[in-house]
Amino acid sequence: DPTKVSQRAKKRGLPQMGTLGAGNHYAEIQVVEKIFDKSAANRMGIERTGQVCIMIHSGSRGLGHQVATDALVQMEKAMDRDKIPVNDRQLACALINSREGQDYLAAMAAAANYAFVNRSSMTFLARQTFAKQFNTTPDDLDMRIIYDVSHNIAKVEEHMVDGKIMKLLVHRKGSTRAFPPQHPLIPVDYQFTGQPVLVGGTMGTCSYVLTGTEKGFAETFGSTCHGAGRAQSRNKSRNKLDYEQVLENLAAKNISIRVASPKLVMEEAPESYKDVTQVVQTCHDAGISKMCIKLRPIGVVKG
């Protein structure tokens, strides 16, 4: 419901449509380095190692940030009214069926729609750029989308709890949805493979595509990791890492980078994050998602 999105949020979002944003958002040109599940990879259009892909990680930009900021103010008042104690302001919440809860869900859905259009705009621009560079068309380059998914979002879903099917509002923060084969909410193309799961690594290591599993659906409400996770804070990274050294390390791996600000290079350096391969392997070994494709970056754009 766009009427639940403040004018300030709309004003922030309008000029940012079609842009990456800062922080851990990126657009990467990647090369398929390893295929773990050939059948699932083929369904996604990944047929061989050496194939070139583009992975884009971006969201609802300033519009979504403002939606959350606006909701925090209202939810703090609701917590006082409904006597809901929390240890940290960042955990501010409201009863789902309260006015504040329903207003937030409506505004959050509008922000998610903005994020889908934002990524679609960048997909269009990426296709046009490649077509221009190679003097051909996006169709001839077979630049089709494997999957587009929102994370850091709450979704109403049905899950088994204590032997009963229940309707839940599942919050995924620092995780992403990973639904199994035959689930009605995933596209027809992936009914036999499970939902593709996009796991971004760091600009100097690698990224993965996984697939959802039945075990994950049963044990984690159909959720798995969506990235490596930070090993140290952004502030610590800025203070400890050297800008030139990070760039030299990337160049030594034949990775080109374009970045809006030098501080982002330190904040998003590989040393700032956990080992994404270990994180993905842990999820695979636990059975909550299944390794499908490993990709290494050759070109990185940070907003």
N, C-alpha and C positions, 0 to 999 in steps of 0.2 A: 504494500500500500504506500505509494509515493507521498501521500499526505502525512505520513508518519515520519518522513525525512525532513529535517529542519532546513530552512533556507540557507543557513550557514554551511550545512553539509553539501547541499546542491551547488553552492557557490564555489566550494573547495573542489568539488569533483568535476565541474564543467571544463576547466582548462586542462585537466589532467587525463582526459580520455585518450587512450592510445599511448600511454606512457608507462614505463616500468615501475618507477619509484625507487627509493633508496633501500638501505638495509640489505637483507638477503635476497632481494628480488634480482632476477637476471634474465638475459636471453643468451643461450649458448648454442653454438654450432658444435655438434658432437658426432663422433664416429662410433659405430657399433664395434665393440672390442671382443665381446664374447656372447654367445647365445646358449642359455642353459636349457630352455624348453623350446625346441624347434617348432612344434605344433602350434603352441600359443603365439610364438613370435610371427609365424607365417600368417596367422589370423590378423595380426596387427600390421602386416605388410612389411615386416622385417625378415628378409630372406637370406642375408649373408653378412659376415663380418666385413667391415670396411664401408658399410652403407652409411650415408650421411643423414643426420636428423637434426632438428632444432627443438630445444626444450625451453619453454618460457615459464617463468615463475613470477607471477604478479597477481594483484588482487584488486580491491575496491578503493585503493588509494586514499586520498584525504577525505573522500565522502564516507568511506567505511569507518575511518578513524573517528570522524566527527559523530557518526551514528552511535558509536560505542561511548564516546565522551558524553554525549547528550543523555544516553541511557543511564550512565553511572550516576548522574545527578538525580534523576528521577528514582532510581533504585535505592539510593541511600535514604531518601525520604520514605520509600515503601518499607525498607527494613526497620526503620524506627517505628512506623505504624504497625507493622505485623510482628514486631519483636523478633527479628531474625538476626542473631549475632554472628559476626565473621571476624577472623583474626587480621585480615588485610583488606584495605579498601578495594584492591584489585579483584577481590572475590565478591564484590557487590552483586546482589541477585534480587530476584522478585519471584513470587509465586507465579507459576506458568499461566494460570487463569485469571490473574489480577489484571487490571487495566495496564499497569506498567509492563507486565510480562507479555501481554498480547501486542502492545504497541512496539515493544522491542523486536519481537519475532517478525512483525510486519515490516519494520524498518530494516532489519537484518536481511530479510529476503530481497528487499529492494537493492540493498548494497551488493548482495550476491549477484543479482541480475546485472548491475553495473559492472561487476568484475568479469562476468562472462562476455559482455560486450567489449570491455577493455581488452581482454585477451584476444577476442575475435578481430579487433581492429589491428592489433600488433601482428596477428597471424596473416592478415591481408597484406600488411606492409612488408613482412618478411618474404612472403611469396612474390610480391612485386619486385623486391630487391633482387632476389635470386633469379627471377625471370629476366630482369634487365641485365644482370651481370653475365648470364649465359646466353643472352639473345634468343630466348625461347619463351614458353608460357608455363605458368605454374602447373597446369594439367600435364604437360609433356614431362615436367620434372617429377610428377607423381607426388606432389607436396600435399598429401591429405593428412587430416588430424587422426592420430591414434586415439587420444582421449583428452577430455577437458574436465577437470574436477575441481570443486571448491574444497578447501580445508579451513581450519579455524572457523568452524561453523556449527550450529546446532540444528539437528534434523529430527523430525518426527518419524519414527520407524517402529516396526513390530519385531520383538525379540522374545525368546523363551526365557522366562525367569521362574525358578522353582517349579518347573514342569508346566507352566502356563504361558500362553502367548499373551504378551502385554504390549501396549502402546507406550513407547518411551520417547523422551526428548534427549537424544544422544548428542552430547557436546564433544567435539573433537578439536582439541587445542594441542598443537605439536604432533598431531596424528592425522591420518586421512582414512577415508572409507575404503574398505577392501572386501567387497561382497563376493560370495562364492559362485561357482557355476550353477546354472539353472535358477538363479534368483530373479524374480520378476522385475526388479528395478534396474537391472543392467541391460545394455543394448543387445539385440538379437545376435549381432556379430560375435559377442563374447559370452554367449550362453554356455558354451562348452569349455571355455578356458577360465572363466572367472573374470572379474573386473580388473582392467589394467590399473596398476598402482604406480604413480610417478614419484620416485624418490630422488630428490636433488642432493648431490654431494656438495663438494666445494669446487671453486674455480680451478684448483690445481690437481684434483684427484679424479673422481668419476661419479657418474650417476647410474641409477638402476631403474628398470621397469620390472615390477613384480606382478603377481596375480593373486586375487583373493582366494581364500580356502574355507571349507566347511568348518574346520577346527577354529579358525579365526572368528567366524560368525558366531559360533557357540560360546567361545571363551572371552572375546574382546568386543562383543557387539559389532563384529565385522569391521575392526579397526586395526591399523598397523602404523609403523613409523612413516613420516613424510619427509624426513631428512636426517642428516647426521646428528644434529643437535650441537649446541655450542660447548666447547671445552673450556673457554674462558670468556669473560665479559668483553663487550666492545671497548670499554674504557681500558681494560688491561691490555687488550690487543694493540690499541693505539700507543700505549706507553712502552710496550715491550718489543714491538716489531719495527723493523726498518723498511720504509717505503721502497727504496731502491733495491734492497735485498729480495723482497717479495717479488718484485717485477723481474729481477734476474732469475730467480728460481722458476718462474712461470716460463720465461723465454727459453730456459734450458730444457724445458719439457715440450718446446715447440707450441706453446699456447699464446695466442695473441689476445690482448685485453684492451678494451676501451672503457674508461671509468670516469664518472662525473667529478669525483673528488678524491684527492690522495688519501684522506683518512679512511675512505671506504676500502681501499686496497688492504690496509692493515686489519680493519674490522672483519673483513671477509676472507682473509688469508687462510690457506689450508690449515695452518697451525692453530687457528682460532676454533677449529671444529674437531669433534671426535672423528674417528676413522669410520667413514660411511660403510665400508665393506664389512667391518666387524658388526656394525649395527644391523645391516641387512642380513648378514649370515645368522645373527642371533634370532631375528624374526623368522627366517627360513627354518632354522633348526627347531624353533618352538612350534612351527606349523601354523603360525597365524598369517603368513603370506608365503608365496613361493617365488624363488628367483627365476626370472625369465630372460632379461637382457641386461648386459653391462655396457655402458657408453663412456667414452673418455672425451673431454673437451678439447677443441682445437682453436676455438674463438669464443671470447667471453665479453659480453656487454653488461656493465653494471650501471644502474640508474643514478 
